[in-house]
Amino acid sequence: MDRAQIVSLYTRDQRMAVEYPDSRREVLAHVIRLVHLTGHGEGTIIYSQLDDRNVETAVAEQVKYFEAIGQDFEWKVYDYDTPPDLKARLAHRGFEVEEPEAIMVLDMEVAADVLYQPVGHRIERVMAAEGLEDVTKIEEAVWGEDETRLKSYLAECLERHPTQMSVYVAYLEGIAASAGWIYYPTRSRFASLWGGSTLERYRGRGLYAALLAVRVQEAKEKGVEYLTVDASPMSRPILEKYGFETIAYAHACKWKVKSREGTRAS
């Protein structure tokens, strides 16, 4: 994999052109932002092309915009973004900078053969909203957060965009123990993997790998060329074993609005 080429392709497909069912994509002069449509979710600055001359103005404009609509947002900063001190500038402005995630990509042509073998664990695909209870319970247990928004998002995708989202749950000893999903953006050579969360007492028993294999096999059938994951330090060594390569690191820089009284996104 040529890193420069894959970074360029990833930037075009997964940042500049990507769309999500619950968000509106807005292309501005130096920034591309995703505005959550319900007003209850989080917006995102998914791409920016800035320099020392315009960075402070651009940041101020985005803070002002999201404050006005009362929507928290994330500025996702990649290590190849400009200016090189963008993350530090956001932190100085008051953004909360989270720990870095590895942006990992799998070229489907070089995926490990084991990913295409039959899966031994019981894996079930969730086909409708009522089947998301197990997913929500797993995510809340693993991350200790209320996942109501996630459940609503996945439910809407399954109902309105069933060909773009596949959600899976892995069961062990009759217990819903691990969950993950895959998203297929329109007009993209990539699909993205999400979730991959396993209850602590069931870790180390192959559930993560089984969910990975099921999604890789489905993506292969759909003709996807590349898979991408925003990987935590725990997931990265597992993914590397199966052929994923790190192409960049990204920090989520979070802005919490000071007032919820703004106008809802429309």
C-alpha positions in Angstrom: 0.0 0.0 0.0 1.5 3.4 -1.0 0.8 5.6 2.0 0.6 8.9 0.1 -1.9 7.5 -2.4 -4.1 5.9 0.2 -4.1 9.0 2.3 -5.1 11.1 -0.7 -7.9 8.6 -1.5 -9.1 8.4 2.1 -9.1 12.2 2.4 -11.2 12.5 -0.8 -13.7 9.7 0.0 -13.9 9.7 3.8 -13.5 13.3 4.5 -14.3 15.6 1.6 -17.1 13.6 0.1 -18.5 11.4 2.9 -22.1 11.8 4.0 -24.1 10.3 6.8 -27.9 9.7 7.0 -28.3 11.8 10.2 -26.3 14.8 9.0 -26.3 17.6 6.4 -22.9 18.1 4.6 -22.0 21.7 4.0 -19.0 22.8 1.9 -17.6 26.1 2.9 -14.5 28.0 1.6 -11.9 26.2 3.7 -14.0 23.8 5.8 -16.5 20.9 5.3 -18.8 20.4 8.1 -21.5 17.9 9.0 -24.5 19.4 10.8 -26.7 16.9 12.8 -30.2 17.2 11.4 -32.2 16.7 14.6 -30.3 19.2 16.6 -29.8 16.7 19.4 -26.7 15.1 18.1 -23.2 16.4 17.5 -21.8 18.2 14.5 -18.4 17.6 12.9 -15.8 19.5 11.1 -14.7 16.6 8.9 -12.2 18.4 6.7 -10.3 21.7 6.7 -7.7 23.3 4.5 -6.2 26.1 6.5 -3.0 28.1 7.0 -1.7 30.7 9.4 -3.6 33.5 7.6 -7.1 32.1 7.9 -7.1 29.5 10.7 -8.1 31.7 13.6 -11.0 33.3 11.6 -12.2 29.8 10.4 -12.2 28.4 14.0 -14.1 31.5 15.3 -16.6 31.2 12.5 -17.3 27.5 13.2 -17.6 28.1 17.0 -20.0 31.0 16.3 -22.1 28.9 13.9 -22.5 25.9 16.2 -23.1 28.1 19.3 -25.9 29.8 17.3 -27.7 26.5 16.6 -27.0 25.1 20.1 -25.1 22.1 18.8 -22.0 20.5 20.2 -19.4 19.7 17.6 -16.2 17.8 17.0 -13.3 19.2 15.0 -11.5 16.1 13.8 -7.8 16.9 13.3 -5.6 14.5 11.4 -1.8 14.6 11.8 -1.3 15.7 8.2 -3.7 18.6 8.5 -2.5 22.2 8.2 -1.4 24.3 9.9 0.7 21.8 11.8 -0.3 23.3 15.1 -4.1 23.2 14.4 -4.7 20.9 17.4 -2.8 23.1 19.7 -4.7 26.2 18.5 -8.1 24.4 19.1 -7.0 23.4 22.6 -6.0 27.0 23.3 -9.4 28.2 22.0 -11.1 25.9 24.6 -11.7 22.6 22.7 -11.3 19.4 24.7 -8.7 17.3 22.9 -9.3 13.5 23.2 -6.7 10.8 23.0 -5.5 10.0 19.4 -7.1 7.2 17.3 -5.2 5.3 14.6 -6.8 5.7 11.2 -6.4 2.2 9.8 -7.1 0.9 6.3 -7.4 -2.6 4.9 -6.8 -3.2 1.2 -9.3 -6.0 0.5 -6.9 -7.6 -1.9 -4.4 -8.3 0.8 -6.7 -9.1 3.7 -5.6 -12.2 5.7 -7.1 -15.4 4.4 -8.5 -16.3 7.8 -11.0 -13.4 7.5 -12.7 -15.3 4.6 -13.1 -18.5 6.5 -16.4 -19.7 8.0 -17.1 -18.0 11.4 -17.5 -20.4 14.3 -19.3 -18.1 16.7 -23.0 -17.3 16.6 -23.3 -14.0 14.8 -26.7 -12.5 14.0 -27.5 -9.6 11.8 -29.9 -7.0 13.3 -32.6 -6.3 10.7 -34.9 -3.9 12.5 -35.0 -1.4 15.3 -36.3 -3.8 17.9 -33.2 -5.9 17.6 -31.0 -3.0 18.7 -31.6 -3.5 22.4 -28.7 -6.0 22.7 -26.4 -3.5 20.8 -27.3 -0.7 23.2 -26.7 -2.8 26.3 -23.3 -3.9 25.1 -22.2 -0.4 24.2 -23.4 1.1 27.4 -21.7 -1.7 29.5 -18.4 -1.3 27.7 -18.2 2.5 27.5 -20.3 3.5 30.6 -22.4 6.0 28.6 -26.0 6.5 27.6 -26.3 5.2 24.0 -29.8 6.4 23.3 -28.5 8.6 20.4 -26.6 5.7 18.9 -29.7 3.5 19.1 -31.8 6.1 17.4 -29.1 6.6 14.7 -28.8 2.9 13.9 -32.6 2.5 13.9 -33.0 5.2 11.4 -30.3 3.8 9.2 -31.9 0.3 9.3 -35.3 1.7 8.4 -34.4 4.4 5.8 -31.0 3.2 4.5 -30.9 -0.6 4.9 -28.4 -1.1 2.1 -25.9 1.3 3.7 -25.7 -0.1 7.2 -25.3 -3.7 8.5 -25.4 -4.3 12.3 -24.2 -7.5 13.9 -24.3 -9.0 17.4 -22.1 -11.9 18.6 -23.5 -14.3 21.2 -21.6 -16.5 23.6 -23.3 -18.8 26.1 -26.6 -17.3 25.0 -25.5 -13.8 26.0 -25.2 -10.8 23.6 -21.5 -10.3 24.2 -20.1 -8.2 21.3 -21.5 -5.8 18.6 -20.3 -4.0 15.6 -21.6 -2.5 12.4 -20.4 -1.4 8.9 -21.4 1.7 7.0 -21.3 1.9 3.2 -21.1 5.6 2.0 -22.6 6.3 -1.4 -20.2 6.6 -4.3 -17.2 5.5 -2.2 -14.5 2.9 -2.6 -14.4 2.6 1.2 -16.7 1.1 3.9 -16.1 2.0 7.6 -16.2 -0.3 10.6 -17.7 0.8 13.9 -18.4 -0.7 17.3 -16.4 -3.8 17.8 -17.2 -3.6 21.5 -17.0 -6.7 23.6 -18.2 -7.2 27.2 -15.1 -7.5 29.4 -15.8 -11.0 30.7 -16.0 -12.4 27.1 -12.8 -10.8 25.8 -10.1 -13.0 24.4 -12.5 -15.6 23.0 -12.4 -14.5 19.4 -15.6 -12.5 19.2 -13.9 -9.3 17.9 -12.3 -11.3 15.1 -15.5 -13.1 14.3 -17.4 -9.8 13.9 -14.6 -8.5 11.8 -14.6 -11.5 9.5 -18.4 -11.3 9.0 -18.2 -7.6 8.0 -15.1 -8.2 5.8 -16.9 -11.0 3.9 -20.0 -8.9 3.4 -17.9 -5.9 2.2 -16.1 -8.2 -0.3 -19.4 -9.4 -1.7 -20.5 -5.8 -2.2 -17.3 -5.0 -4.1 -15.7 -2.7 -1.5 -12.1 -2.0 -2.2 -11.0 -0.7 1.2 -12.1 -0.9 4.8 -11.3 1.8 7.4 -11.4 1.9 11.2 -10.8 4.6 13.7 -8.9 2.2 16.0 -8.3 2.4 19.8 -4.9 1.3 21.2 -6.7 -2.0 22.2 -8.0 -2.7 18.7 -4.9 -1.7 16.7 -2.7 -4.8 17.3 -5.6 -7.1 16.5 -6.3 -5.2 13.2 -2.7 -5.2 12.2 -2.7 -9.0 12.5 -5.3 -9.1 9.8 -3.7 -6.7 7.3 -4.9 -3.3 8.4 -2.3 -0.5 8.2 -2.1 2.8 10.0 -2.1 5.7 7.6 -2.6 8.5 10.1 -3.6 9.5 13.6 -6.5 11.7 14.4 -7.7 13.7 17.5 -11.3 14.5 18.2 -11.4 18.1 19.5 -14.7 18.6 21.2 -16.6 21.9 21.6 -19.4 22.0 24.1 -21.9 24.8 23.4 -22.4 27.3 26.2 -26.2 27.5 25.6 -28.8 25.0 24.4 -31.2 27.8 23.4 -30.0 28.2 19.9 -32.1 27.5 16.8 -32.4 23.8 15.8 -30.7 22.7 12.6 -33.0 22.6 9.7 
